[in-house]
Amino acid sequence: MRSHPEIFIDRKEEVQLLKKAINERRSLLISGPAGAGKTMLTLKVISELPEMLRKNCLYVSGMKGLQDLLKQIVHLLFDLDDPALRSRLRREGAPPVTFKKWLEAQPSTRLRGALYQSAAEGQYWLFLDHLPPLTHSASRVVKELIRMRATPVYLLARGFSEREIGHVTDIYWGDPHQLAVGALANASARELVEDCIHRFGLSELDLQDFRKEVLHLSGCLPGAIVQMCALAAQPQYQYGSQIKLKLLHIDYLMSGQKPASASQERSWQAPGIDG
């Protein structure tokens, strides 16, 4: 589903904590249920950073495996004209026009070497979003970047247990290395619903039940509210002036954006990664 990072509300504390971590070059595990707005929070903070800092923020969304992740990061370094990477390409006789071919031919060991050298010689901030549970090999790369190459890594984890988020417990530990993102307060959630009604042109529809139900069905998670309001604007979810709430909710859940249950929310709010 499409993200709407421009729709953002009531995350002042989280914004300040993430900005502080970035300025201190301190790595963070940004955790919370699907729909909590971790991506919107991260993109908003990056967009508000000074240009010289913002351009060195490497944001990766999704990966098919470790090699794919390494390729994505090295490609971002190439786009930034990273001096260490450009020097490596010159030594290996690979002009910029052949970069994609060079990239595809590299095994993961060489990609790691290129990444580690650029990280050690440059000053970057790496953001990893929408990743599958972190494998042991991927966690080794993250640890190497953080501990040996002094490069902070911000991992956006969708889940609560180690089974869901993978091998992260030995990377991010203690409050200074964790930022929990959860449901909005009721007043803020209602404000977000009204904002979405305006943005998605829902005002002409019968919203008597919609306002209350979207809060209930979303669990007051901002991402869920935004996505359900975006769906409500599509003709297939409308019948005259009515919104087909049941169909909308089913399709939202089928998209893989299932909001957290109450028990998950309590677990997520408890100290520690595993609740």
N, C-alpha and C positions, 0 to 999 in steps of 0.2 A: 504494500500500500504506500501511497505517496505521503511523505512527511510534510508537515506545514510548520517549519521552524519559526516563521514570522509570527505565529500565534503563540504567545508566551505570557504567563501570568504567575505572580506570587511565588517566585523562587529567589527572593533577594538573598536569603541566608546562604542557599546553595551556590548561587552565583559568586558571592563574596568568598566562600570557602574554596571554590575551584580556581578563581582568579588568584587567590593567595598561594595556593599550591603551585600554580603555573609560574608565578613570579619567584617563588622559592625553589623552582625546579625540583619539586617533590612529587613523586609518583603517587597515583591514586587508583583505587578500585572503586569505580562508580557503580553501585549495585542497586537493584530494585526490580520490581515486577514489570512485565511487559505493559507498555502504555503509561509508565510513570513519567515519561518525558526526559529520559536520560540523553537521548540524541538531541532534542531541542535545547536542553540546558547546555550541552557541550558546544553545539554550533553557535548558540547565542554568545557564549563567553568568548569563543574564538573570534567571532565577528567584531567584538568590542575591544580586542587587544590592540595595542599600538602596531602600526604597519610593519615595523622592523621585526617585531616578535611574531606577529600573525603569519607572516610569509614563511616562517620556519616551523610552523605547526603542520605535521604530517598526519592527515586524517585518512584512515583506511576503514572502509565499511564492507564487511563480509570477506570470506576467503574459502577456497575449495580445499586447501591444505597448506602445510607449512611452506612449500615451494611457491605456491601462488601468493601467499602473504609476503614472502621475501621479494618476489617480483614486483608486487604493487608498491612496496616501500622504496625499492631501488628505482623504480620508474618515477616516483615522486621526487627523489633526489636528483635524477636526471633533469626533470622539468625545472628544478630550482637551480640548475647549473652548478651543482655541488662541485667544488674544486677537486676534492679527493677522487670522486668518481670520474670526472673528466680526465684527470691525470691518468687514472687506471686505463681508461679507454684509449688514450693516446699511446700508452706503453704497449697495449695489446693490438695496436693497429686497427682500431675500430672507430672510424669517424662517426660523428653524430647521426648522419643519415642512415647508418647501419645499426643504430642502437637497438631497435626492436629485435632484429635478427640476432644480435649479440646476446640480448637478454634471454631469449628463448633457448639459446644453446647452453646457458650456464647451469651447472648442477647446484644443488642447495648449498654445498660447502663453499663454493666460490661466491654465491650471492651473500651468504653470511659474512664472508671476508670483506666484501665490498661495503656492506651495511656497517659492519663494526668499524672499519677505517673511517668512513664518512662521519659516523656518530662520534668517534673519538676526536676527530680534527675539527668538526663543526659544532654548532649549538642548535639542537633540534628538540622538539617536543612531539612525541608520537602518541596518537589517539587511535585506539583499536575498538571498533564498534561492530555490532551485529556479527560477532564471531561465534562459531560453534564452541562447545566446551573446550577449554584450553588443554591441548595435549601436552604430554611430558616434554616432547621435543620443542614445541612452541614456547612452553614456559621457560626452557633453558635459554632460548633466544632473548626473551623478555628480561630474565635475570641478568644475562650478560650485558644487555644495554643499560640496565639500571645500575648495576654494581660495578662493572668494569669500564663502561664507556660513559658513565655520568650522564646518561640520556634518560629523562623521565618518561615513563610510559603510563598513559591513562587508559585503563581497560574498562569498557562499559559492559558489565555483566548482567545478563538477563536470567535471573534465577536466584536461588537461595542456598542450595546444597552443593557440595563438591561434585556430585554426579551431574548437576546442571551447568556448573561454571568451570569445572575441570581443575587442573593443577595450579591453583592460584594461592593456596593457603600459605605456601612458603615464600611468596613474593610480597604480598600486601598483608601487613599485620599491624594491629593496634589502630586506635582512632586516627592518628595523623595520616594514615595511609588508606583510609576508607571514607567514602562519602555515600550515605544512604539517601535514596530518592524515592518518595512514596506518594500516597494520595494527597490531594489538596484538601484544605479545610473547606467545610461546606460553603461558606460565604464566597470563597475564592472560586470554587467549582461552579457555583451558580453564576458568578460573574463571567467565567470562561464560556459557559453555555450561551449566555446572552451575546457575548462577543462573536461566537461562532454562528449563532442565528443571523446576526447582521452580516457577517462576512460571506456566508454561504447562501444568502438570499432566502432564508426560510420564513421571514416575517409574515408572508401572505398565507401560510399554511395554518392549520388548526394545531396549536402547540400546547393545548391545555394539559394533555397527558404526557406529551413528549418531554417537556422540561423536567418533570419529576422522574420519569422513567429513565431518561438518559443518565441522570445522576446515579440512580440505583444500579442500572445495568453496567455502568462504567466503573463502579466502585470509587468514583471521584478521581480516577486517574486521568490526568490531562490528555495524554496521547489517545486514550480510548474515547474521551469526550470529543476531541477534534475529529477523529476518524469516523465516528458514528454520525456526527453532524455533517461531515463531508458526504457520507453515503446518503443521508436523508435528502440531500439536494439533488440526487439523481432520480430521474423520472420513474425508474423501475421500482423505487421504494415509496412511491406516492400513489394514492388512490383518491382522486379529486383533491380535496384540501387535507386529507388524512395522510399520516405517515405510517407505513407498514412496519411497526416497531419490531414485531416478532421476526419477520423476514430479515430486516436490517440487522438485528442482533445475531441471528444465526449466521448470516454471511460474514459479519464481523468476526465471529468466533472461528469460522472456517478459514479465515485469512491467517490464522495463527497468532492473533493479537489478544488471546484470552486474558482478561483481567485477573488479578490475583484474588484468591478466596480470602475470607476474613482470617482464617487460620494461617495462611501464607503471609498475610500482611503483618500479623502479630509476630510471626517467626522472623520476618525481614527486619522488623523494628528492634529486635533483641540484639544485644551486643554480639559481635563476632560474625564471621562469614556464614557459618552454618546455622545460626539462629539458636 
